[in-house]
Amino acid sequence: KALGNEPVMVEIETDKESVYAQEQIILTVRLLTTVDLSGAQLDPLSIPDTFISELDENNYKTRINNRPGLVVEKRFAIFPQKSGTINIPSLRYQVAIDDGDIWSRMQGSNQILR
């Protein structure tokens, strides 16, 4: 898992490559960061002709490029309602980077990445 020079990265994976209609597929979305965040919000997931249920969200610490990092992981159960190809749309996290300045936090002027 390499972030390079970016402070935040998103990974997406599924537990299966193909499923039958109404068979469950698990979608995992991970936000990886090496900077302190004061907020992270994933835009709602919407995929046509599917039923989607958010399963859980976990936060855990890890090492990224030999630096302390944080992972915010969300899992969804997706049930296609008919046969055919499912396209997972682009997902967008809105994150606010905590720069450590108490005055910035009080005024709400943290850097926001989308």
Residue, then its C-alpha position, 0 to 999 in steps of 0.5 A: k500500500a503506497l500513498g506516494n506523496e498523497p496524504v490520502m488514498v482510497e482502495i476498493e475491492t470486492d470479494k467476488e468477480s461475478v455473482y448471480a442475480q440476488e447473490q451477495i457481493i461484499l464491497t470494501v472501501r478503505l480510506l488510507t491516510t498518513v495525516d490527522l483527519s478531523g472528519a471523513q464522509l463517504d458520499p452515499l453509494s448508489i448502484p442501479d438495479t441493486f439493493i445495498s446494505e451498509l454492513d460496518e465501519n472500522n477504523y484502525k492504525t497501521r504503518i504506511n510507507n514506514r509511517p504511522g497511518l490510519v485506515v477507515e474501512k467501510r463494508f457494503a453488501i450488494f445484491p444485484q436484482k437482475s442479471g447483467t454487468i454491475n458497474i461500481p461508480s466512482l466513490r468520493y470521500q470528503v475529508a478534512i485534514d487537521d493541521g493541528d492549529i486550534w484557531s483553524r479548527m474553531q473557524g472551520s478552515n481545515q483543508i478539505l480534499r475531495 
